[in-house]
Amino acid sequence: MKFEITLPKNQPTITIRELLEKEWLVPRKVRHFLRIRKNVWLNGQPAMFHQEVTAGDTLLLQFEDEDYQYQEVVFGDSENIAVLYEDEHLIIVDKPAGIKTHPNQPQETGTLFNDLAAYLHQKQQRPYVVHRLDKETSGVVLFAKNPLVLPILGRLLEQKKIYRRYQAIVAGKLTRDLTINKKIGRDRHDRRKRIIDERHGQIAVTHITVHHADPKQSEIFCVLDTGRTHQIRVHLKSIGHPIIGDPLYGKPTGRLQLHAYQMFLVHPFTKEKMEITAGPGLW
């Protein structure tokens, strides 16, 4: 695997060692092999780890197949993939409601990941899971296309430089914007579900903006500070406004009215601020 990356104009001057270790999060073992194999080139010339790089420089890295392990999966149907954004390092797709993001077993099929694996196989590329959406939820999902970018995307998620804006339609009239700050834990009586658990649960924060409301239902936007399982669904139920169509926390009438409408992120290599929309959404 070869990766050629031109450093962005806001790249500070640092050594190749610092770039690989601290910015790109290349694992120590892999950095060791890059160095001893002399598989790093700077502006077309063999490079040493102590050399400095700066804005506009081009760095080429060559990895061997054994440097990164990949779990093979069964190919699905590439025609099912709706691409919202794609480049050589990452791909963002629009997930339909009613399918899982990824398989839990190697031979499992019927997930978004199976279909994406088939789509990328045509380009001699592979998908890597960055995050997930619940099976019932539709909308934007980000995947890495190589193992180099995967840990960087993970760190951007942790730093909240990648986040999503959700649409939801809930039962009842919400009259004002609000923030729900309630801890979420597991339901001991139903392993599928989560509950509000202020004593033992994990911190969970959901910001809600009302788009439109009438006496029967409300259209809202949600942005999360945290990414707990079923967070939006549990929080909205806790204030008496369950999401319409929720089979676990409300009444299963039609599909779950929850959609990951937009994703905001900083591209890991170009540092470009990106806004990706999975429209038209729920309204």
VEXDREN-2710 file (C-alpha; in Angstrom, 1 decimal):
% VEXDREN-2710
k/r/px/py/pz
1/MET/0.0/0.0/0.0
2/LYS/1.3/3.4/-1.0
3/PHE/0.0/6.7/0.2
4/GLU/1.1/10.1/-1.2
5/ILE/0.0/13.1/0.8
6/THR/0.6/16.7/0.1
7/LEU/0.7/18.6/3.4
8/PRO/-1.8/21.5/3.7
9/LYS/-0.9/25.2/3.7
10/ASN/-1.6/25.4/7.5
11/GLN/0.8/22.5/8.3
12/PRO/3.4/23.6/11.0
13/THR/7.0/22.7/10.4
14/ILE/7.8/19.4/12.3
15/THR/9.9/16.3/11.9
16/ILE/8.6/13.3/10.0
17/ARG/8.8/11.3/13.2
18/GLU/6.5/13.8/15.0
19/LEU/4.1/13.9/12.0
20/LEU/3.8/10.1/12.0
21/GLU/3.6/9.6/15.7
22/LYS/1.6/12.6/17.0
23/GLU/-0.5/13.8/14.1
24/TRP/-1.2/10.7/12.0
25/LEU/-1.1/8.3/14.9
26/VAL/0.8/5.6/13.0
27/PRO/1.4/2.7/15.4
28/ARG/4.8/2.3/16.9
29/LYS/5.4/-1.1/15.3
30/VAL/4.4/0.2/11.9
31/ARG/6.7/3.3/12.3
32/HIS/9.5/1.0/13.1
33/PHE/9.1/-1.0/9.9
34/LEU/8.7/2.2/7.8
35/ARG/12.1/3.4/9.2
36/ILE/14.1/0.2/8.8
37/ARG/12.7/-0.6/5.4
38/LYS/13.3/3.0/4.3
39/ASN/9.8/3.2/3.0
40/VAL/9.4/7.0/3.4
41/TRP/10.0/9.6/0.7
42/LEU/9.9/13.4/1.0
43/ASN/9.3/15.3/-2.2
44/GLY/10.4/12.3/-4.3
45/GLN/13.6/11.6/-2.3
46/PRO/14.3/8.9/0.3
47/ALA/13.8/10.5/3.8
48/MET/14.9/10.0/7.3
49/PHE/12.7/10.4/10.3
50/HIS/14.6/13.4/11.7
51/GLN/14.0/15.5/8.6
52/GLU/11.5/18.3/8.8
53/VAL/8.4/18.7/6.7
54/THR/6.4/21.8/6.1
55/ALA/3.4/23.1/4.2
56/GLY/3.3/22.0/0.6
57/ASP/5.7/19.1/1.0
58/THR/4.7/15.7/-0.4
59/LEU/5.2/12.7/1.7
60/LEU/5.0/9.1/0.3
61/LEU/4.6/6.2/2.6
62/GLN/4.8/2.5/1.6
63/PHE/3.3/-0.2/3.8
64/GLU/3.5/-3.9/3.5
65/ASP/0.3/-6.1/3.7
66/GLU/1.4/-7.6/7.0
67/ASP/1.7/-4.1/8.6
68/TYR/-2.1/-3.9/9.0
69/GLN/-4.6/-6.7/9.5
70/TYR/-8.0/-6.7/7.7
71/GLN/-11.0/-8.8/8.6
72/GLU/-12.5/-10.1/5.4
73/VAL/-16.3/-10.0/5.0
74/VAL/-18.9/-11.4/2.6
75/PHE/-19.6/-9.0/-0.3
76/GLY/-23.1/-7.5/-0.5
77/ASP/-24.7/-5.5/-3.3
78/SER/-22.7/-2.4/-4.4
79/GLU/-25.8/-1.0/-6.1
80/ASN/-27.2/-0.3/-2.6
81/ILE/-24.5/2.3/-1.8
82/ALA/-25.5/6.0/-1.9
83/VAL/-22.2/8.0/-1.8
84/LEU/-22.4/11.5/-0.3
85/TYR/-18.6/12.1/-0.4
86/GLU/-15.6/10.1/-1.4
87/ASP/-11.9/10.6/-1.8
88/GLU/-8.8/8.3/-1.6
89/HIS/-8.9/8.2/2.2
90/LEU/-12.5/8.3/3.3
91/ILE/-16.1/7.7/2.2
92/ILE/-19.4/9.0/3.6
93/VAL/-22.6/7.2/2.6
94/ASP/-26.3/7.6/3.2
95/LYS/-27.5/4.6/5.3
96/PRO/-31.1/3.4/4.8
97/ALA/-33.3/2.7/7.8
98/GLY/-33.7/-0.9/8.7
99/ILE/-30.2/-2.3/8.1
100/LYS/-27.2/-2.6/10.5
101/THR/-24.1/-0.5/10.0
102/HIS/-21.7/-3.5/10.1
103/PRO/-21.8/-7.3/10.8
104/ASN/-21.0/-8.7/14.2
105/GLN/-19.8/-12.0/12.8
106/PRO/-17.4/-12.6/9.8
107/GLN/-20.1/-14.5/7.8
108/GLU/-23.0/-12.1/8.6
109/THR/-24.5/-10.4/5.6
110/GLY/-27.2/-7.8/4.8
111/THR/-25.4/-4.9/6.4
112/LEU/-24.2/-1.5/5.0
113/PHE/-20.6/-2.7/5.5
114/ASN/-21.2/-5.7/3.3
115/ASP/-22.5/-3.6/0.5
116/LEU/-19.7/-1.0/0.9
117/ALA/-17.1/-3.8/0.8
118/ALA/-18.5/-4.8/-2.6
119/TYR/-18.5/-1.2/-3.8
120/LEU/-14.9/-0.6/-2.8
121/HIS/-13.7/-4.0/-4.0
122/GLN/-14.3/-2.7/-7.6
123/LYS/-11.7/0.0/-6.9
124/GLN/-9.3/-2.4/-5.1
125/GLN/-10.1/-0.6/-1.8
126/ARG/-11.5/-1.7/1.6
127/PRO/-13.8/-0.1/4.2
128/TYR/-12.9/0.4/7.8
129/VAL/-15.6/1.1/10.5
130/VAL/-15.2/4.6/12.1
131/HIS/-18.6/4.8/13.9
132/ARG/-22.1/3.4/13.6
133/LEU/-25.8/4.2/13.4
134/ASP/-28.6/2.2/15.0
135/LYS/-30.3/-0.3/12.7
136/GLU/-33.5/1.8/12.7
137/THR/-31.7/5.1/12.0
138/SER/-30.9/6.5/8.6
139/GLY/-28.4/9.0/7.4
140/VAL/-24.7/9.9/7.1
141/VAL/-22.1/7.3/8.1
142/LEU/-18.4/7.8/7.7
143/PHE/-15.9/5.0/6.8
144/ALA/-12.2/5.0/6.4
145/LYS/-10.8/3.6/3.1
146/ASN/-7.4/2.7/4.5
147/PRO/-5.8/1.8/7.9
148/LEU/-3.6/4.9/7.9
149/VAL/-6.6/7.4/8.3
150/LEU/-8.6/5.2/10.6
151/PRO/-7.0/6.2/14.0
152/ILE/-6.9/9.8/12.9
153/LEU/-10.7/9.8/12.3
154/GLY/-11.2/8.1/15.7
155/ARG/-9.3/10.9/17.4
156/LEU/-11.3/13.6/15.5
157/LEU/-14.4/12.0/16.8
158/GLU/-13.1/12.1/20.4
159/GLN/-12.1/15.7/20.0
160/LYS/-15.6/16.5/18.6
161/LYS/-14.2/17.7/15.3
162/ILE/-16.5/15.2/13.7
163/TYR/-20.2/15.4/14.7
164/ARG/-23.6/14.9/13.3
165/ARG/-26.9/16.9/13.3
166/TYR/-29.9/14.6/13.5
167/GLN/-33.5/15.2/12.5
168/ALA/-36.2/13.6/14.6
169/ILE/-40.0/13.7/14.8
170/VAL/-41.3/13.2/18.4
171/ALA/-44.7/12.7/20.0
172/GLY/-46.3/15.8/21.5
173/LYS/-45.5/19.5/21.4
174/LEU/-42.0/20.7/22.3
175/THR/-42.3/24.5/23.0
176/ARG/-38.7/25.5/23.4
177/ASP/-35.1/24.5/22.7
178/LEU/-33.3/22.6/25.5
179/THR/-30.3/20.5/26.5
180/ILE/-30.8/17.1/28.1
181/ASN/-28.0/16.1/30.5
182/LYS/-28.9/12.7/32.0
183/LYS/-26.6/9.7/32.5
184/ILE/-27.4/6.6/30.5
185/GLY/-26.9/3.0/31.5
186/ARG/-27.9/-0.5/30.6
187/ASP/-31.4/-1.9/31.3
188/ARG/-30.8/-5.0/33.5
189/HIS/-34.1/-6.5/32.4
190/ASP/-33.7/-6.1/28.6
191/ARG/-30.2/-6.3/27.1
192/ARG/-31.4/-4.4/24.0
193/LYS/-32.4/-1.3/25.9
194/ARG/-30.8/1.6/27.7
195/ILE/-32.2/3.6/30.6
196/ILE/-31.6/6.8/32.5
197/ASP/-29.3/5.9/35.3
198/GLU/-27.9/8.9/37.2
199/ARG/-26.1/6.7/39.7
200/HIS/-24.2/4.2/37.6
201/GLY/-24.7/5.5/34.0
202/GLN/-22.4/7.3/31.6
203/ILE/-22.6/11.0/31.1
204/ALA/-24.8/11.9/28.1
205/VAL/-25.6/15.3/26.7
206/THR/-28.1/16.1/23.9
207/HIS/-28.8/19.6/22.5
208/ILE/-32.3/20.0/21.0
209/THR/-33.6/22.7/18.7
210/VAL/-37.3/22.9/17.7
211/HIS/-37.9/23.3/14.0
212/HIS/-41.7/23.0/14.0
213/ALA/-44.3/21.9/16.5
214/ASP/-48.0/21.3/16.7
215/PRO/-50.1/19.7/19.4
216/LYS/-49.5/16.1/18.1
217/GLN/-45.9/16.1/17.1
218/SER/-42.7/18.1/16.9
219/GLU/-39.9/18.3/14.3
220/ILE/-36.5/18.8/16.0
221/PHE/-32.8/18.8/15.4
222/CYS/-30.4/17.1/17.8
223/VAL/-26.7/17.5/18.3
224/LEU/-24.8/15.2/20.7
225/ASP/-21.8/16.0/23.0
226/THR/-21.5/12.3/23.7
227/GLY/-22.2/9.2/21.7
228/ARG/-24.0/6.7/24.0
229/THR/-26.0/3.8/22.5
230/HIS/-29.6/4.9/21.8
231/GLN/-28.8/8.3/23.4
232/ILE/-31.3/10.5/21.5
233/ARG/-34.0/7.9/21.8
234/VAL/-33.6/7.4/25.6
235/HIS/-33.2/11.1/26.3
236/LEU/-36.3/12.1/24.4
237/LYS/-38.4/9.3/26.0
238/SER/-37.2/10.6/29.4
239/ILE/-38.8/14.0/28.8
240/GLY/-42.1/12.5/27.7
241/HIS/-41.5/13.0/23.9
242/PRO/-40.5/9.6/22.4
243/ILE/-39.5/9.4/18.8
244/ILE/-42.4/8.4/16.6
245/GLY/-42.0/4.9/15.3
246/ASP/-39.5/3.8/18.0
247/PRO/-40.0/0.0/18.5
248/LEU/-38.0/0.0/21.8
249/TYR/-38.9/3.3/23.5
250/GLY/-42.2/4.3/22.0
251/LYS/-44.8/2.8/19.7
252/PRO/-43.6/0.8/16.6
253/THR/-45.8/2.6/14.0
254/GLY/-43.8/2.7/10.8
255/ARG/-40.1/3.5/10.6
256/LEU/-38.2/5.2/13.4
257/GLN/-38.3/9.0/12.7
258/LEU/-34.6/9.6/13.3
259/HIS/-32.2/10.6/10.6
260/ALA/-28.5/11.6/10.8
261/TYR/-29.1/14.6/8.5
262/GLN/-25.7/16.3/8.4
263/MET/-22.1/15.6/9.3
264/PHE/-19.5/18.2/10.0
265/LEU/-15.8/17.3/10.0
266/VAL/-12.3/18.6/9.5
267/HIS/-10.6/16.5/6.8
268/PRO/-7.6/14.7/8.4
269/PHE/-5.1/15.5/5.7
270/THR/-6.3/18.7/3.9
271/LYS/-7.6/20.3/7.1
272/GLU/-10.6/21.4/5.1
273/LYS/-13.9/22.0/7.0
274/MET/-16.6/19.9/5.5
275/GLU/-20.4/19.8/5.7
276/ILE/-22.1/16.7/4.3
277/THR/-25.9/16.5/4.0
278/ALA/-28.1/13.4/3.6
279/GLY/-31.2/15.0/2.2
280/PRO/-34.0/15.5/1.9
281/GLY/-34.4/14.0/5.4
282/LEU/-37.6/13.7/7.4
283/TRP/-39.2/17.0/6.2
END
